């Protein structure tokens, strides 16, 4: 698996790059032929935003999930990603990992629940040497005890999956409740708790998280190329476009 350590300057560019990695893997697979086992375009990317921003899932509703007036007052952008999942606050101290997985060679990823179990179990195992108490919770979370430190989402195409994970490790947790409403759907283990009682930071550094997660996926080969022009096009047409970000 190839590895890309790259945080772009803006939230919109970072979201666009994740989608470009998925689209390029899908297109290269189609050109090579779906049964060509020598051609694989799996990627592990790490990135972290230097700016706070709210990001909804593809079907999220701004009016229900975001404290819009607080975001406007503080200049916090509200964006929408191209995968599912709930609304989250991103920013410094939140490390994102993005996996592009080839479902042709990963039968564990045949459906959404199987993919969640496969990926989260591998991440949990990678963290176990340092945090043996970390465990899978709900449908798509990792937690310390009953407090969440990692949420995930995915987008599925014909041959590849885009799987996002966001790990809180040195995040200003007090900001979450200011910008996010209580979610309309929640896992049972949350038990109605407000944000500040539900989430926590994993006591880690970004460097050790990158090392452990990259080791779990044998991601040592550096990704050398991606379409920067395509990222720029998606920023304009989608990720900085109010018609996309505010569509619900």
Buried (B, 14 or more C-beta within 10 A) or exposed (E): BBBBBEBBEBBBBBBBBBBBBBBBBBEBBEEBEEEEEEEBBBBBBBBBBEBBBBBBBBEBBBEEBBBBEBBEEEEBBBBBBBBBBBBBBBBEBBBBBBBBBBBBEBEBBEEBEEBBBBBBEBBBEBBEEEBEEBBBBBBBBBBBEBBBBBBBBBBBEEBBBBBBBBBBBBBBBEBBBBBBBBBEEBBEBBEEBEBEEBBBBBEBEBEEBBEBBBEBBEBEEEBEEBBEEBBBEBBEEBBBBEEBBBBE
